[in-house]
Amino acid sequence: MTVPQPTPEDLTERAAIDRSARYPVMFFFTSAAAWLLFATVMGFVSSVKLRMPGLWDDCPFMSYGRLFPVHFNALVYGWAMQAGMGVMLWMMARLTRSRIQYPILLIVMGHVWNAAVATALFCIWVGTSRSIPLLDFPAWIWPVFAISYALIVVWVVPMFQSRRNTLFYVSEMYLIGAALWFPWIFVTVNLLINRGTAPVMGAGADAWYISNLIYFWMAPVALAVAYYIVPKISGRAIFSYPLAQISFWLLAILAGWTGFSRYMGGPFAAWMPAVSGAAAIFILLAIVTTVANLLLTLKGCSKLWQFSPSLRFTVFGMLMLAAYAVLSAISSTFYFGQNLQFSHFLVGLDTLAFYGFFSMTMFGAFYFIVPRITGSEWPSGERIRTHFWFSTYGIATMIVTMLVGGVAQGGNLAQWDQTFSISFINSSAYVVGRAVAWALISFSNVLFLYQ
């Protein structure tokens, strides 16, 4: 079944919607791209420091314990969140045929968000962090994040309520889910950690937050993009709408149970990591069926991948999402997880999520959206191809070196008669691959920001 062609009235209306979205969406996109370059450069620098621990020994600001959290938080809050918010606003406006209201307020709140990110990174860099992954910043900063996010994304809800179509688009379901799920997980984890929760449970809550950030925010936004771009470019309706709905509800029901499998064997009730691991395995079903649904929609249209950068990035991102779900399910079992949970494997898995599937899908959205809201084509198709291939090479290098290095490190950690330093020395060669990967990705993002 093909997608109906737009009428002249539809095209006029879309142009008006794009004009209303131009300034706030481009603000979020440009800010996100700048933070992405900073984050990837910091990823390279922190990898070099990990490989050569004696480097910059006299400078506490250049210790790995500060460089890596700065990189990780910039990648998530600076790049991923802002890219996702810009995409959410434009897509919901297009799907519901609503113009963006109060664009100046959105830009002001975007400045507040950027100020919060910069303040959080500064606090981490000067040594006032709390050593809680993705919640390293001082406790007083998180309400600023929560309020600015609410005032940015709140406009998605009235647009959804005023939609003209009686049938929900799949992308609308994922967008409204992401808009409402993130405040829940972010506020919940900060209230738990900042209200005197025992450190052990605080670590578990943080693992729950990271897992749910991936499954309850990044995956829905990325899937919303895929379910929008694939039919648009292929000119076909989704292969199976009921299958898409089932996958959405499976993700909605199961994602909240994940996270605790990161600490299997730890000081938690045995059922917590067990249930968490089972949920990660069942989520694999939802992710794989979603990716299959999208690929079946594109069956016979493989030539489009060569000519559409948006489709190329989006399809690659969906394949990486499937790879992440498979590896996450495998590492959630006790047989594999007991040796991998404190190794390089986890770093590779998180990178596969935050950059492998989410960022690549966002690039696909950027290449689709920006020409429509600016009325200008991208300056160079060659730079887009270079961006894609260097990102792909970097992701592949990161995945192979970190996952294989994690297996090697985990094997050493499992030997009771070996010290931790042995596992670090034997896996140090793989850290070189990690530095090379971030160098490749940083180069690709220089081109992306320049464009």
C-alpha positions as a LaTeX table, in Angstrom:
\begin{tabular}{lrrr}
\hline
Residue & $x$ (\AA) & $y$ (\AA) & $z$ (\AA) \\
\hline
Met1 & 0.00 & 0.00 & 0.00 \\
Thr2 & 1.41 & 3.39 & $-1.00$ \\
Val3 & 1.23 & 6.63 & 0.97 \\
Pro4 & $-1.28$ & 9.16 & $-0.51$ \\
Gln5 & 0.31 & 12.11 & $-2.30$ \\
Pro6 & $-0.10$ & 15.54 & $-0.62$ \\
Thr7 & $-2.43$ & 18.14 & $-2.10$ \\
Pro8 & $-1.35$ & 21.77 & $-2.73$ \\
Glu9 & $-3.22$ & 22.75 & 0.45 \\
Asp10 & $-1.23$ & 20.16 & 2.39 \\
Leu11 & 2.04 & 21.53 & 1.05 \\
Thr12 & 1.08 & 25.08 & 2.00 \\
Glu13 & 0.15 & 23.98 & 5.49 \\
Arg14 & 3.41 & 22.05 & 5.92 \\
Ala15 & 5.41 & 25.09 & 4.84 \\
Ala16 & 3.64 & 27.20 & 7.48 \\
Ile17 & 4.37 & 24.59 & 10.16 \\
Asp18 & 8.03 & 24.44 & 9.14 \\
Arg19 & 8.32 & 28.24 & 9.35 \\
Ser20 & 6.90 & 28.20 & 12.88 \\
Ala21 & 9.42 & 25.53 & 13.89 \\
Arg22 & 12.47 & 27.00 & 12.17 \\
Tyr23 & 14.12 & 29.01 & 14.95 \\
Pro24 & 13.51 & 26.82 & 18.03 \\
Val25 & 14.28 & 23.57 & 16.21 \\
Met26 & 17.45 & 24.95 & 14.59 \\
Phe27 & 18.51 & 26.30 & 17.99 \\
Phe28 & 18.28 & 22.82 & 19.53 \\
Phe29 & 19.92 & 21.18 & 16.53 \\
Thr30 & 22.86 & 23.58 & 16.44 \\
Ser31 & 23.39 & 23.44 & 20.20 \\
Ala32 & 23.24 & 19.65 & 20.10 \\
Ala33 & 25.77 & 19.44 & 17.26 \\
Ala34 & 28.21 & 21.69 & 19.14 \\
Trp35 & 27.92 & 19.61 & 22.32 \\
Leu36 & 28.34 & 16.44 & 20.25 \\
Leu37 & 31.69 & 17.57 & 18.91 \\
Phe38 & 32.83 & 18.51 & 22.40 \\
Ala39 & 31.64 & 15.16 & 23.79 \\
Thr40 & 33.35 & 13.07 & 21.12 \\
Val41 & 36.64 & 14.98 & 21.52 \\
Met42 & 36.43 & 14.37 & 25.27 \\
Gly43 & 35.77 & 10.71 & 24.54 \\
Phe44 & 39.03 & 10.59 & 22.58 \\
Val45 & 40.99 & 12.45 & 25.28 \\
Ser46 & 39.63 & 10.25 & 28.08 \\
Ser47 & 40.51 & 7.11 & 26.09 \\
Val48 & 44.08 & 8.35 & 25.60 \\
Lys49 & 44.31 & 9.02 & 29.34 \\
Leu50 & 43.01 & 5.52 & 30.14 \\
Arg51 & 45.63 & 3.97 & 27.84 \\
Met52 & 48.45 & 6.12 & 29.28 \\
Pro53 & 47.58 & 6.65 & 32.97 \\
Gly54 & 50.77 & 8.63 & 33.62 \\
Leu55 & 49.88 & 11.29 & 31.08 \\
Trp56 & 49.04 & 14.71 & 32.60 \\
Asp57 & 49.70 & 13.27 & 36.06 \\
Asp58 & 50.31 & 16.69 & 37.59 \\
Cys59 & 46.98 & 18.08 & 36.43 \\
Pro60 & 43.92 & 16.85 & 38.39 \\
Phe61 & 41.59 & 18.31 & 35.75 \\
Met62 & 42.94 & 15.79 & 33.24 \\
Ser63 & 42.37 & 12.67 & 35.34 \\
Tyr64 & 40.28 & 9.90 & 33.83 \\
Gly65 & 37.86 & 10.14 & 36.75 \\
Arg66 & 36.89 & 13.62 & 35.57 \\
Leu67 & 37.37 & 13.38 & 31.79 \\
Phe68 & 35.12 & 10.38 & 31.25 \\
Pro69 & 32.10 & 11.73 & 33.24 \\
Val70 & 32.42 & 15.05 & 31.38 \\
His71 & 32.39 & 13.16 & 28.07 \\
Phe72 & 29.47 & 10.93 & 29.08 \\
Asn73 & 27.26 & 13.71 & 30.45 \\
Ala74 & 27.98 & 16.00 & 27.49 \\
Leu75 & 27.07 & 13.18 & 25.10 \\
Val76 & 23.73 & 12.53 & 26.82 \\
Tyr77 & 22.51 & 15.90 & 28.16 \\
Gly78 & 24.29 & 18.18 & 25.71 \\
Trp79 & 23.84 & 16.25 & 22.48 \\
Ala80 & 21.23 & 13.49 & 22.81 \\
Met81 & 18.60 & 15.30 & 24.86 \\
Gln82 & 18.66 & 18.48 & 22.77 \\
Ala83 & 18.68 & 16.60 & 19.48 \\
Gly84 & 15.74 & 14.54 & 20.69 \\
Met85 & 13.77 & 17.57 & 21.90 \\
Gly86 & 14.19 & 19.36 & 18.58 \\
Val87 & 13.08 & 16.27 & 16.66 \\
Met88 & 10.09 & 15.75 & 18.97 \\
Leu89 & 8.83 & 19.30 & 18.49 \\
Trp90 & 9.07 & 19.25 & 14.69 \\
Met91 & 7.67 & 15.75 & 14.23 \\
Met92 & 4.69 & 16.28 & 16.54 \\
Ala93 & 3.90 & 19.56 & 14.78 \\
Arg94 & 4.01 & 17.85 & 11.39 \\
Leu95 & 2.03 & 14.77 & 12.47 \\
Thr96 & $-0.72$ & 16.74 & 14.21 \\
Arg97 & $-0.68$ & 19.64 & 11.70 \\
Ser98 & $-0.07$ & 22.16 & 14.47 \\
Arg99 & 2.17 & 25.19 & 14.42 \\
Ile100 & 4.82 & 25.61 & 17.09 \\
Gln101 & 3.51 & 27.99 & 19.76 \\
Tyr102 & 5.71 & 30.34 & 21.81 \\
Pro103 & 8.99 & 29.78 & 19.90 \\
Ile104 & 10.78 & 32.47 & 21.94 \\
Leu105 & 9.91 & 30.68 & 25.19 \\
Leu106 & 11.32 & 27.46 & 23.72 \\
Ile107 & 14.58 & 29.19 & 22.83 \\
Val108 & 14.83 & 30.77 & 26.29 \\
Met109 & 14.30 & 27.36 & 27.93 \\
Gly110 & 16.88 & 25.95 & 25.54 \\
His111 & 19.37 & 28.50 & 26.84 \\
Val112 & 18.49 & 27.47 & 30.41 \\
Trp113 & 19.08 & 23.82 & 29.49 \\
Asn114 & 22.46 & 24.67 & 27.93 \\
Ala115 & 23.43 & 26.69 & 30.98 \\
Ala116 & 22.52 & 23.74 & 33.21 \\
Val117 & 24.62 & 21.38 & 31.07 \\
Ala118 & 27.60 & 23.74 & 31.12 \\
Thr119 & 27.31 & 24.21 & 34.90 \\
Ala120 & 27.01 & 20.47 & 35.49 \\
Leu121 & 30.08 & 19.74 & 33.37 \\
Phe122 & 32.08 & 22.49 & 35.07 \\
Cys123 & 31.23 & 21.08 & 38.51 \\
Ile124 & 32.28 & 17.61 & 37.40 \\
Trp125 & 35.50 & 18.89 & 35.89 \\
Val126 & 36.58 & 20.81 & 39.00 \\
Gly127 & 36.05 & 17.74 & 41.17 \\
Thr128 & 32.68 & 18.33 & 42.83 \\
Ser129 & 30.94 & 15.38 & 41.15 \\
Arg130 & 29.15 & 12.61 & 43.04 \\
Ser131 & 30.53 & 9.67 & 40.99 \\
Ile132 & 27.03 & 8.53 & 40.02 \\
Pro133 & 26.97 & 7.82 & 36.25 \\
Leu134 & 24.82 & 10.39 & 34.40 \\
Leu135 & 23.88 & 11.95 & 37.75 \\
Asp136 & 27.40 & 13.13 & 38.62 \\
Phe137 & 26.42 & 16.79 & 38.91 \\
Pro138 & 25.53 & 18.42 & 42.27 \\
Ala139 & 22.01 & 17.76 & 43.53 \\
Trp140 & 20.84 & 21.37 & 43.15 \\
Ile141 & 21.18 & 21.23 & 39.35 \\
Trp142 & 18.67 & 18.49 & 38.61 \\
Pro143 & 15.53 & 20.65 & 39.24 \\
Val144 & 16.82 & 23.06 & 36.58 \\
Phe145 & 17.00 & 20.19 & 34.10 \\
Ala146 & 13.54 & 18.98 & 35.08 \\
Ile147 & 11.84 & 22.38 & 34.82 \\
Ser148 & 13.47 & 23.38 & 31.54 \\
Tyr149 & 12.64 & 19.99 & 29.99 \\
Ala150 & 9.03 & 20.30 & 31.12 \\
Leu151 & 8.66 & 23.80 & 29.65 \\
Ile152 & 10.16 & 22.63 & 26.34 \\
Val153 & 8.38 & 19.33 & 25.82 \\
Val154 & 5.06 & 20.32 & 27.44 \\
Trp155 & 3.94 & 21.76 & 24.09 \\
Val156 & 4.01 & 18.27 & 22.58 \\
Val157 & 0.98 & 17.30 & 24.69 \\
Pro158 & $-1.49$ & 20.01 & 23.50 \\
Met159 & $-0.37$ & 19.38 & 19.92 \\
Phe160 & $-1.13$ & 15.69 & 20.40 \\
Gln161 & $-4.55$ & 16.48 & 21.93 \\
Ser162 & $-5.48$ & 18.78 & 19.03 \\
Arg163 & $-4.49$ & 16.32 & 16.29 \\
Arg164 & $-6.93$ & 16.05 & 13.38 \\
Asn165 & $-6.53$ & 12.36 & 12.63 \\
Thr166 & $-8.62$ & 9.91 & 14.65 \\
Leu167 & $-6.07$ & 7.11 & 14.27 \\
Phe168 & $-2.84$ & 7.38 & 16.20 \\
Tyr169 & 0.28 & 7.39 & 14.07 \\
Val170 & 2.89 & 5.01 & 15.47 \\
Ser171 & 5.36 & 7.90 & 15.66 \\
Glu172 & 2.87 & 9.91 & 17.75 \\
Met173 & 2.59 & 7.08 & 20.26 \\
Tyr174 & 6.36 & 6.89 & 20.70 \\
Leu175 & 6.75 & 10.67 & 20.92 \\
Ile176 & 4.08 & 11.16 & 23.58 \\
Gly177 & 5.49 & 8.17 & 25.47 \\
Ala178 & 9.02 & 9.62 & 25.47 \\
Ala179 & 7.70 & 13.07 & 26.46 \\
Leu180 & 5.96 & 11.67 & 29.56 \\
Trp181 & 8.33 & 8.84 & 30.54 \\
Phe182 & 11.51 & 10.91 & 30.91 \\
Pro183 & 10.19 & 13.22 & 33.67 \\
Trp184 & 9.00 & 10.16 & 35.57 \\
Ile185 & 12.35 & 8.34 & 35.53 \\
Phe186 & 14.44 & 11.52 & 36.01 \\
Val187 & 12.48 & 12.90 & 38.95 \\
Thr188 & 12.10 & 9.47 & 40.56 \\
Val189 & 15.79 & 8.60 & 40.51 \\
Asn190 & 16.85 & 12.04 & 41.78 \\
Leu191 & 14.34 & 11.96 & 44.64 \\
Leu192 & 15.56 & 8.50 & 45.62 \\
Ile193 & 19.24 & 9.34 & 45.51 \\
Asn194 & 19.01 & 12.81 & 47.05 \\
Arg195 & 16.71 & 11.82 & 49.94 \\
Gly196 & 19.28 & 9.82 & 51.85 \\
Thr197 & 18.80 & 6.46 & 50.14 \\
Ala198 & 21.43 & 3.88 & 51.11 \\
Pro199 & 24.41 & 3.96 & 48.70 \\
Val200 & 23.80 & 0.38 & 47.58 \\
Met201 & 20.22 & 1.10 & 46.56 \\
Gly202 & 21.38 & 4.39 & 45.07 \\
Ala203 & 23.67 & 2.44 & 42.72 \\
Gly204 & 20.77 & 0.19 & 41.77 \\
Ala205 & 18.50 & 3.18 & 41.16 \\
Asp206 & 21.16 & 4.73 & 38.93 \\
Ala207 & 21.44 & 1.53 & 36.88 \\
Trp208 & 17.63 & 1.52 & 36.57 \\
Tyr209 & 17.76 & 5.14 & 35.39 \\
Ile210 & 20.40 & 4.51 & 32.70 \\
Ser211 & 18.54 & 1.50 & 31.34 \\
Asn212 & 15.24 & 3.36 & 31.30 \\
Leu213 & 16.83 & 6.43 & 29.73 \\
Ile214 & 17.74 & 4.16 & 26.83 \\
Tyr215 & 14.48 & 2.21 & 26.59 \\
Phe216 & 11.99 & 4.87 & 27.76 \\
Trp217 & 13.41 & 7.93 & 26.03 \\
Met218 & 16.09 & 7.28 & 23.41 \\
Ala219 & 14.53 & 4.19 & 21.86 \\
Pro220 & 11.04 & 5.78 & 21.55 \\
Val221 & 12.41 & 8.97 & 19.96 \\
Ala222 & 14.57 & 6.95 & 17.55 \\
Leu223 & 11.68 & 4.63 & 16.67 \\
Ala224 & 9.37 & 7.62 & 16.11 \\
Val225 & 11.91 & 8.94 & 13.60 \\
Ala226 & 12.17 & 5.57 & 11.87 \\
Tyr227 & 8.40 & 5.12 & 11.63 \\
Tyr228 & 8.15 & 8.61 & 10.11 \\
Ile229 & 11.09 & 8.61 & 7.68 \\
Val230 & 10.82 & 5.08 & 6.29 \\
Pro231 & 7.24 & 5.47 & 4.96 \\
Lys232 & 7.95 & 9.04 & 3.78 \\
Ile233 & 10.98 & 8.13 & 1.69 \\
Ser234 & 9.77 & 4.73 & 0.47 \\
Gly235 & 6.29 & 6.02 & $-0.37$ \\
Arg236 & 4.74 & 3.02 & 1.40 \\
Ala237 & 2.63 & 2.51 & 4.47 \\
Ile238 & 4.10 & 0.58 & 7.40 \\
Phe239 & 4.13 & $-3.15$ & 6.68 \\
Ser240 & 2.07 & $-4.01$ & 9.78 \\
Tyr241 & 0.40 & $-1.38$ & 11.95 \\
Pro242 & $-0.88$ & $-3.93$ & 14.54 \\
Leu243 & 2.65 & $-5.29$ & 14.90 \\
Ala244 & 3.94 & $-1.76$ & 15.51 \\
Gln245 & 1.33 & $-1.22$ & 18.22 \\
Ile246 & 2.16 & $-4.53$ & 19.93 \\
Ser247 & 5.86 & $-3.63$ & 19.94 \\
Phe248 & 5.10 & $-0.25$ & 21.50 \\
Trp249 & 3.10 & $-1.74$ & 24.36 \\
Leu250 & 5.69 & $-4.47$ & 24.98 \\
Leu251 & 8.33 & $-1.77$ & 25.37 \\
Ala252 & 6.05 & 0.32 & 27.60 \\
Ile253 & 5.29 & $-2.61$ & 29.91 \\
Leu254 & 8.76 & $-4.18$ & 30.13 \\
Ala255 & 11.26 & $-1.30$ & 30.05 \\
Gly256 & 10.58 & $-0.18$ & 33.62 \\
Trp257 & 11.73 & $-3.56$ & 34.95 \\
Thr258 & 15.22 & $-3.37$ & 33.45 \\
Gly259 & 18.48 & $-2.04$ & 34.90 \\
Phe260 & 19.24 & $-4.08$ & 38.01 \\
Ser261 & 20.85 & $-6.86$ & 35.98 \\
Arg262 & 23.93 & $-4.59$ & 35.79 \\
Tyr263 & 24.60 & $-5.59$ & 39.40 \\
Met264 & 23.78 & $-9.29$ & 39.34 \\
Gly265 & 25.36 & $-11.03$ & 42.29 \\
Gly266 & 25.39 & $-7.74$ & 44.18 \\
Pro267 & 23.79 & $-6.91$ & 47.54 \\
Phe268 & 20.24 & $-6.87$ & 46.19 \\
Ala269 & 17.35 & $-9.26$ & 46.58 \\
Ala270 & 17.97 & $-12.09$ & 44.11 \\
Trp271 & 14.66 & $-11.50$ & 42.32 \\
Met272 & 15.62 & $-7.95$ & 41.30 \\
Pro273 & 18.44 & $-8.73$ & 38.83 \\
Ala274 & 16.59 & $-11.90$ & 37.79 \\
Val275 & 13.40 & $-10.04$ & 36.83 \\
Ser276 & 15.48 & $-7.28$ & 35.25 \\
Gly277 & 17.34 & $-9.80$ & 33.10 \\
Ala278 & 14.11 & $-11.48$ & 32.04 \\
Ala279 & 12.62 & $-8.12$ & 31.03 \\
Ala280 & 15.69 & $-7.32$ & 28.91 \\
Ile281 & 15.28 & $-10.66$ & 27.14 \\
Phe282 & 11.57 & $-10.10$ & 26.45 \\
Ile283 & 12.25 & $-6.55$ & 25.20 \\
Leu284 & 14.43 & $-8.18$ & 22.56 \\
Leu285 & 11.21 & $-9.52$ & 21.03 \\
Ala286 & 9.72 & $-6.01$ & 20.76 \\
Ile287 & 12.88 & $-4.52$ & 19.24 \\
Val288 & 13.51 & $-7.29$ & 16.72 \\
Thr289 & 9.89 & $-7.28$ & 15.51 \\
Thr290 & 10.03 & $-3.48$ & 15.15 \\
Val291 & 13.20 & $-3.58$ & 13.08 \\
Ala292 & 11.77 & $-6.41$ & 10.97 \\
Asn293 & 8.57 & $-4.38$ & 10.45 \\
Leu294 & 10.61 & $-1.43$ & 9.16 \\
Leu295 & 12.81 & $-3.57$ & 6.90 \\
Leu296 & 9.77 & $-5.30$ & 5.42 \\
Thr297 & 8.34 & $-1.88$ & 4.65 \\
Leu298 & 11.51 & $-1.20$ & 2.63 \\
Lys299 & 11.53 & $-4.57$ & 0.86 \\
Gly300 & 12.46 & $-4.03$ & $-2.76$ \\
Cys301 & 13.55 & $-0.42$ & $-2.13$ \\
Ser302 & 17.20 & $-1.04$ & $-1.30$ \\
Lys303 & 18.32 & 1.43 & $-3.99$ \\
Leu304 & 16.83 & 4.26 & $-1.94$ \\
Trp305 & 19.50 & 3.73 & 0.71 \\
Gln306 & 22.14 & 4.85 & $-1.79$ \\
Phe307 & 20.48 & 8.17 & $-2.59$ \\
Ser308 & 18.82 & 9.18 & 0.69 \\
Pro309 & 21.18 & 10.07 & 3.55 \\
Ser310 & 18.21 & 10.24 & 5.91 \\
Leu311 & 17.21 & 6.67 & 5.11 \\
Arg312 & 20.80 & 5.44 & 5.22 \\
Phe313 & 21.43 & 6.82 & 8.72 \\
Thr314 & 18.00 & 5.73 & 9.98 \\
Val315 & 18.26 & 2.13 & 8.76 \\
Phe316 & 21.78 & 1.82 & 10.17 \\
Gly317 & 20.52 & 3.18 & 13.50 \\
Met318 & 17.72 & 0.61 & 13.59 \\
Leu319 & 20.18 & $-2.21$ & 12.89 \\
Met320 & 22.33 & $-0.94$ & 15.76 \\
Leu321 & 19.22 & $-0.88$ & 17.99 \\
Ala322 & 18.66 & $-4.55$ & 17.22 \\
Ala323 & 22.34 & $-5.28$ & 17.96 \\
Tyr324 & 22.07 & $-3.41$ & 21.26 \\
Ala325 & 18.95 & $-5.34$ & 22.29 \\
Val326 & 20.63 & $-8.67$ & 21.49 \\
Leu327 & 23.83 & $-7.86$ & 23.40 \\
Ser328 & 21.88 & $-6.37$ & 26.31 \\
Ala329 & 19.77 & $-9.52$ & 26.57 \\
Ile330 & 22.86 & $-11.75$ & 26.46 \\
Ser331 & 24.70 & $-9.74$ & 29.12 \\
Ser332 & 21.57 & $-9.83$ & 31.33 \\
Thr333 & 21.94 & $-13.56$ & 31.81 \\
Phe334 & 24.00 & $-14.67$ & 34.79 \\
Tyr335 & 26.16 & $-16.96$ & 32.65 \\
Phe336 & 27.62 & $-14.02$ & 30.70 \\
Gly337 & 26.86 & $-11.08$ & 32.96 \\
Gln338 & 28.79 & $-12.32$ & 35.97 \\
Asn339 & 32.07 & $-11.76$ & 34.12 \\
Leu340 & 31.12 & $-8.78$ & 31.93 \\
Gln341 & 29.32 & $-6.42$ & 34.29 \\
Phe342 & 32.44 & $-4.55$ & 35.47 \\
Ser343 & 34.45 & $-4.64$ & 32.26 \\
His344 & 34.94 & $-2.66$ & 29.05 \\
Phe345 & 31.95 & $-4.57$ & 27.68 \\
Leu346 & 29.55 & $-2.25$ & 29.52 \\
Val347 & 31.24 & 0.85 & 28.10 \\
Gly348 & 30.91 & $-0.60$ & 24.60 \\
Leu349 & 27.26 & $-1.48$ & 25.23 \\
Asp350 & 26.41 & 2.04 & 26.44 \\
Thr351 & 28.25 & 3.58 & 23.50 \\
Leu352 & 26.31 & 1.33 & 21.14 \\
Ala353 & 23.11 & 2.73 & 22.65 \\
Phe354 & 23.96 & 6.43 & 22.94 \\
Tyr355 & 25.91 & 6.75 & 19.71 \\
Gly356 & 25.32 & 3.58 & 17.70 \\
Phe357 & 21.55 & 3.58 & 17.38 \\
Phe358 & 20.33 & 6.87 & 18.86 \\
Ser359 & 22.81 & 9.30 & 17.34 \\
Met360 & 22.80 & 7.68 & 13.91 \\
Thr361 & 19.00 & 7.84 & 13.82 \\
Met362 & 19.11 & 11.48 & 14.91 \\
Phe363 & 21.51 & 12.23 & 12.05 \\
Gly364 & 18.93 & 10.73 & 9.71 \\
Ala365 & 16.30 & 13.04 & 11.22 \\
Phe366 & 18.58 & 16.09 & 10.93 \\
Tyr367 & 19.30 & 15.43 & 7.26 \\
Phe368 & 15.56 & 15.11 & 6.64 \\
Ile369 & 14.29 & 18.04 & 8.74 \\
Val370 & 16.84 & 20.84 & 8.24 \\
Pro371 & 16.28 & 21.39 & 4.49 \\
Arg372 & 12.53 & 21.58 & 5.12 \\
Ile373 & 12.65 & 24.20 & 7.86 \\
Thr374 & 15.43 & 26.30 & 6.30 \\
Gly375 & 14.39 & 26.02 & 2.66 \\
Ser376 & 17.99 & 25.23 & 1.78 \\
Glu377 & 19.67 & 21.99 & 0.75 \\
Trp378 & 22.77 & 20.66 & 2.48 \\
Pro379 & 25.94 & 22.24 & 1.04 \\
Ser380 & 27.78 & 19.02 & 0.22 \\
Gly381 & 26.59 & 15.48 & $-0.41$ \\
Glu382 & 30.20 & 14.30 & $-0.26$ \\
Arg383 & 30.56 & 15.54 & 3.32 \\
Ile384 & 27.36 & 13.71 & 4.26 \\
Arg385 & 28.77 & 10.45 & 2.87 \\
Thr386 & 32.06 & 11.08 & 4.72 \\
His387 & 30.10 & 11.75 & 7.91 \\
Phe388 & 28.23 & 8.45 & 7.52 \\
Trp389 & 31.23 & 6.26 & 6.75 \\
Phe390 & 33.57 & 7.69 & 9.37 \\
Ser391 & 30.80 & 7.38 & 11.96 \\
Thr392 & 30.19 & 3.80 & 10.85 \\
Tyr393 & 33.90 & 2.93 & 11.02 \\
Gly394 & 34.15 & 4.54 & 14.45 \\
Ile395 & 31.12 & 2.68 & 15.79 \\
Ala396 & 32.36 & $-0.64$ & 14.39 \\
Thr397 & 35.81 & $-0.10$ & 15.90 \\
Met398 & 34.32 & 0.86 & 19.26 \\
Ile399 & 31.97 & $-2.13$ & 19.38 \\
Val400 & 34.59 & $-4.70$ & 18.38 \\
Thr401 & 37.36 & $-3.43$ & 20.65 \\
Met402 & 35.21 & $-2.75$ & 23.71 \\
Leu403 & 33.09 & $-5.88$ & 23.51 \\
Val404 & 36.01 & $-8.18$ & 22.76 \\
Gly405 & 38.18 & $-6.31$ & 25.26 \\
Gly406 & 35.40 & $-6.64$ & 27.83 \\
Val407 & 35.25 & $-10.40$ & 27.32 \\
Ala408 & 39.03 & $-10.62$ & 27.75 \\
Gln409 & 38.98 & $-8.41$ & 30.84 \\
Gly410 & 36.04 & $-10.30$ & 32.31 \\
Gly411 & 37.87 & $-13.58$ & 31.83 \\
Asn412 & 40.82 & $-12.24$ & 33.83 \\
Leu413 & 38.57 & $-10.87$ & 36.56 \\
Ala414 & 36.97 & $-14.28$ & 36.93 \\
Gln415 & 40.34 & $-15.82$ & 37.89 \\
Trp416 & 40.51 & $-15.73$ & 41.66 \\
Asp417 & 44.31 & $-15.94$ & 41.76 \\
Gln418 & 44.88 & $-12.87$ & 39.54 \\
Thr419 & 44.97 & $-9.24$ & 40.64 \\
Phe420 & 42.85 & $-6.53$ & 39.06 \\
Ser421 & 45.94 & $-4.94$ & 37.51 \\
Ile422 & 46.44 & $-8.05$ & 35.37 \\
Ser423 & 43.00 & $-7.63$ & 33.82 \\
Phe424 & 43.74 & $-3.97$ & 33.11 \\
Ile425 & 47.11 & $-4.68$ & 31.52 \\
Asn426 & 45.77 & $-7.49$ & 29.33 \\
Ser427 & 42.87 & $-5.36$ & 28.09 \\
Ser428 & 44.84 & $-2.13$ & 27.63 \\
Ala429 & 45.52 & $-2.84$ & 23.96 \\
Tyr430 & 41.78 & $-2.68$ & 23.29 \\
Val431 & 41.65 & 0.84 & 24.74 \\
Val432 & 43.78 & 1.94 & 21.76 \\
Gly433 & 40.88 & 0.88 & 19.54 \\
Arg434 & 38.55 & 2.95 & 21.72 \\
Ala435 & 40.72 & 6.04 & 21.19 \\
Val436 & 40.88 & 5.40 & 17.43 \\
Ala437 & 37.09 & 5.01 & 17.34 \\
Trp438 & 36.49 & 8.36 & 19.04 \\
Ala439 & 39.05 & 10.01 & 16.74 \\
Leu440 & 37.15 & 8.77 & 13.68 \\
Ile441 & 33.82 & 9.85 & 15.15 \\
Ser442 & 35.21 & 13.27 & 16.14 \\
Phe443 & 36.40 & 13.87 & 12.57 \\
Ser444 & 32.98 & 12.96 & 11.21 \\
Asn445 & 31.30 & 15.35 & 13.64 \\
Val446 & 33.57 & 18.23 & 12.64 \\
Leu447 & 32.08 & 17.86 & 9.15 \\
Phe448 & 28.57 & 17.53 & 10.59 \\
Leu449 & 28.83 & 20.72 & 12.68 \\
Tyr450 & 30.42 & 22.60 & 9.76 \\
Gln451 & 27.50 & 21.68 & 7.53 \\
\hline
\end{tabular}
